[in-house]
Amino acid sequence: MKEKKQNKYDKAYLRIATEWSKLSYCQRKQVGAIIVRDRMIISDGYNGTPSGFENCCEDHQGITHWYVLHAEANAISKVARSTQSCENATLYITLSPCKECSKLIHQSGIKRVVYQQGYSDTSGIDFLKKAGIEVTQIEELV
């Protein structure tokens, strides 16, 4: 029964992350992230440019600018600027993390990652599993 209830919450938080992804100005891919600890949302993020930069993620050829932040990096950065901590938190994200963001996830103390779509490069997920972080994919949110 507890597992069924957890799955219900996981899907609800992923739906919130999906809604948050729609705030992204990126044309190629919109990604949303929510960090939850003790059933409270402590941070959120979506992929986009750093504060103070023009909200344009790609150049005129459609190539993403190198300085665009990934959704999970934005969410973790928000926690770093607050009084909250990611220790033992769960990250809900619409796209599985890349290898660079996986290092941030591990170092931040997040213990669980729930994602919807898989990224073509699985090295980020592989790293998280090797680090002992619980990783779950939930594709259907209904």
N, C-alpha and C positions, 0 to 999 in steps of 0.2 A: 504493500500500500504506500509506503514512504517513497519508493522508487517512482510510482505513478504520479504522486504529488510533485516530486522534484521535476519530472518530465513536463508537467503542466506549467510550472514556474519557468523552466528553461525556455519553453516555447513562447511564453508571454514576454520574457526579457529579450528574446531574439526578435520578436515583433517590434518591440520598442527600438532596438538597434536598427531594424529595417526602416522604421519611420525616421530615425535620426540620420540615416544615410542620405535621405532625400534632401537634407540641408546642404549637402556638398555641392560646390560649384564645378567639380571635376566632370569633364565630358566623357572620358574613357570608362571610368568605373567609379561608382558612388559606394562608399563603404561606411558603415556605422558601427560604433562600439559603445558598450555600456559596462561599467565595472560595478559589481554588486558585492556587498559584504553584510552578513547578518540580515539578509533580505531587504537591505536598503541600497538604493542606487547612490553610489558615492561619487561617480564621475561618468562623463559621456564624452564622445568625440566622433568626428567624422573626418575623412581625408580632405585636406585642403592646405592652403598657403598659411604661413605663420602670421600672427597678429601684425597688423600694420601694412601687410603686402596686398597688392591688388588681388581680388578673388578670381584669378585666372590660373588654372592648374596646368594648362598645356600651351605650347608655343603655336605659331601659325601652321606648323606641319603636323600638329596633333601629338607631339612628343611631350610627355610630362616633364615639368621643370624639376630639376634635381632637389630643390628645397621644399617640395610639397611633403607635408607630414602625413603619415598613415593614421588611420582612425585610432588604432590602439595606442600609438605614440602620443597623439593628442590627449587621449583620455588619461594616460599615465602621467603626462606632463601636468595636467590640471590637478591631479592628486598631489603631485610634488609641490605645487604652489598653495596647497591648502593645509588644514590641520589633520586631514584624514591620512590613512595608511592603506596600502593595497595588501598588506599582510593577510594571507589566507582568503583572499577575495576570489571571485569568479569573474572572468572576462567573457562577455557575450559579444560576438563579432560576426558580421555578415559574410566575411571572406576570411579563410584561414590565414594566419599571420605569416609574413615572410621571415627569412632567417634573421634579419637585422632586428625586427620587432620582437621576435622570439627571445632574443637576449634580454631586451628591456622587460618583457613579461616575467622572465625568470628572476632577474635581479630585483624587480619591484616587490616580489613576495607573493604574486598571484599563484594560487595553487590549482586552479581549474580553468580550462578554456572550453567554451562551447561555441561552435561556429556553424554557419549554414552551408556556404559553398566552399568547395575546395579550390585552392590556388594550384596552378599547374606545377609549381615547384614545391615539393613536399618537405624540403629540408627544414623549414621552420617547425612544422609539426613533429618531424622526427627528433629535432633537438629538444622540444618541450617534453616529449615522452621520455627521452634519455635523462632529462633533468628531474623526472619524477612528477611532472605536472599531469594531472588528469585531463585528457583531451577527449571531447565528444563532438561528433557531427550530428546535427539534426537538420535534415533537408526540408522535411514537410512541417510547416508551422500550423497547420489546421488542426 
